Amino acid sequence: MNKEEINSRLMLLTILKGWRFLLYGLLFGAMIFFAVYYLSIHNFNGGEDYESRGMILIDYADDVEKAGIYINELTWSNLASSDLVYENVILETDSHLLKDELRSKVTVLLESDIRVLVIKVRDKDPKFAQELCQAYLDAFIVLQDEFEDVDSLRIIDNAEAGFSMAPDDKVLNVAILGAIVGFIVALGCIILYFIFDDTVKVPHTISAEFDVKCLGTLIKDLRKVNFKADNIYIDMPFNVKRMVTFEMAILKDNMRSVFDTGKKIRLVDLDRPKANSYGVDVLNLVRKELFIDYRHKSDRGEAENMDAVYEKDEIIIYSESVIDNPVCFNEITEDEKVILMVKASSTSKAYIHTMLDHLKGLNVDVAGIILYDADNWLLSSLFFPKKKAGEY
């Protein structure tokens, strides 16, 4: 896989791994939108609106052709806003509202029939909404003689008790919108995190970014392993055992050429001290397995005897962290090979570049990099089983 393909897969896997964050985005987005909407309706807007409505039947004169009637909905709306209606309404309700305030509360409609006039009144108080609606109905009756084409106006439906007009039907829509927005924001955060995250997560990044080889990958589960046991794999879950076996095979294959030089190996941790104390145990296990392989091949005459190389004392030296002991590079001798221990999802590429440039300036022999504390799920999802043994 090339660098672009790896980055694309890593981004997808990062998004999948952040499913909890996406779920939180959905939930919090829905709750926040619902809360803001609810408060704006019930608190900031003074509470729920209540609507009362009543109806008047219009009896037109017998000689009037219904198709040519000039009295339309606008006519009735203008009448409702007139001073005559306003005065009658104020007298009946004993209200102190201004004319514009009353006008904002009333709506006059010819909903489906020019003979039926519908009056709607909205207010925060359901009783006042009903009282005001009835006052408008009565005011129209009082003024019925003002129209030449109208014989009479009759109230056919008195003002009913005000019923809640809270837009409950929109609550679900608002919550869904909030969930969508929350999901998009959470997704955007994950993508931005991936874009600006400069840490190394997988071995392919090392091969693509640096001029050194990735010798192997140690997953987080290896921290729980007892390397003194005869069989380190016996108590491992199947999925962990499969990945550890696979990665140890790669590490063993790559470390063969490093051990064969006969030089001592110095592990330099680019993270904090004791962050990778098991690195020495892992390499000693690899050395032990390679020694057994060479012994069998030597007995069969297929390889030279490597006992002198693999039985050296203190062939593996563990250094303190560069962070806490910056002068550790000065302890490196010419008969040593350096392996950098890089903590997955912790050590940045920029920092690794700086360390490699520094080692290059000191003419230090860097054998490669071992990535440790790698995410088993991320590795198995990204590469396994397409990766060939010994390759990154």
Secondary structure, DSSP 4 states (H G I P E B T S, - for coil): --HHHHHHHHHHHHHHHTHHHHHHHHHHHHHHHHHHHHHHHHTTT-S--EEEEEEEEEEE-TT--GGG----HHHHHHHHTSHHHHHHHHHHHT----HHHHHHHEEEE--S-TTEEEEEEEESSHHHHHHHHHHHHHHHHHTGGG-TTEEEEEEEEPPPPPEE---GGGHHHHHHHHHHHHHHHHHHHHHHHHHH--B--SHHHHHHHSSS-EEEEEEGGGGG--TTSS-TTTTS-HHHHHHHHHHHHHHHHHHHHHHHT--EEEEEESS-TTTTTHHHHHHHHHHHHHHHHHHHHHHTTSS---HHHHT-TT-EEEPPPTTT-GGGGGG--TTEEEEEEEETTTSBHHHHHHHHHHHHHTT--EEEEEEEEE-HHHHHHHTTTTSPTT--
